[in-house]
Amino acid sequence: MEFMYVLLVVELVVIVLVAVGLWFGLAALRRRSGGSSAGWAALEAAWAVADAPKDPIASRQSLMVGKVLWRNCVAVSADPRGLHLAVKVPLLGGFGKKPVLIPWEAFRDPEPAKLFWGDATLWHLGTPDVATLTLPVDLETQIRAAGGRLLR
């Protein structure tokens, strides 16, 4: 009987240690993803908005902001004011990132790029440069079809 209590205590200690390790691991990952001076933090500083896109034309999109790849977690919307982006990570919500509304006038100097071995376009945002945004070509097509004013 005593042995069963020891096993129970050991199991509880292991569960607590794993939970604490996961907590610290997620906190470190969160800090690491927000460290780029030309990444999402730069977009937030220039064009943060309070509300996420109401009717996204595409959700769970992959794109690059600066050198950070946001994979399958960005909601995209286009309206006459600009391109609306919001991070939507399952179980973590916005991952601490505010939605942004990038005005169409901020998009400049497109360059051919690759994203997941597919064609993409790297856009420089703002004058002077605030950040870069790499969009897959098929997402650009959806943005243009929704009334987006991305110029080539």
GUNU-412651 format. One record per residue (C-alpha): y, x, z. Coordinates in steps of 0.2 Angstrom, whole numbers, plus 5000, padded with zeros to 4 digits. Layout:
residues N
YXZ ...
END
This chain:
residues 152
500050005000 501250145004 500950224987 501450064979 503150074987 503350254982 503050214964 504250064965 505650184972 505250314959 505350184945 507050114952 507750294953 507250324935 507950164929 509650204937 509650384931 509350314913 510750184915 511950314921 511550434907 511750304894 513450254902 514050434901 513350464884 514350304877 515950364886 515750534878 515450454861 516950344863 518050484867 517450594853 517750464840 519550434845 520050614844 520650644826 522450654824 522350584806 521050454810 521050274817 522250324831 523550374818 523350214809 523550124826 525150214829 525950174813 525249994809 524349914824 524349724825 523749614838 522549504828 520949544819 520749484801 520649294801 519549274785 518849444780 518349464762 517049594768 516349624785 515149764791 515949884778 515850074778 517350184775 518150344781 519750364790 520250544790 518650634793 517850494803 516550384795 516550204801 514850144796 514449964794 515749914807 517349874798 518049704794 519249704779 520449574773 521849574761 523449474760 525249494752 525749604766 524349734765 522649784769 521949724786 520549824795 519749794811 518249884819 516849764825 515449854833 513949744839 513949734858 515449844860 516749734851 518249834844 517649994852 519350014860 520150014842 521549904838 521649814821 522849884808 523849804794 524249944781 525649884769 525249904751 526750024749 525850144760 524450174748 524850324737 524050474727 522250404724 520950544722 519050524716 517850544731 516050504736 515450404750 513550384753 513350464736 514250324728 515950324719 517450304731 519350334731 520250434744 521950364747 523350454756 524350334767 526150334772 527550454767 527350584775 525450574777 524950464791 523050474787 521850464773 520750314769 519150324758 518550164751 517050124741 517450074723 516549904725 517549864741 519149904731 518549784718 518349644731 520149694738 520949674721 520049514718 520749444734 522549484729 522649664735 523949774727 522949944726 523750034711 522750174702 
END
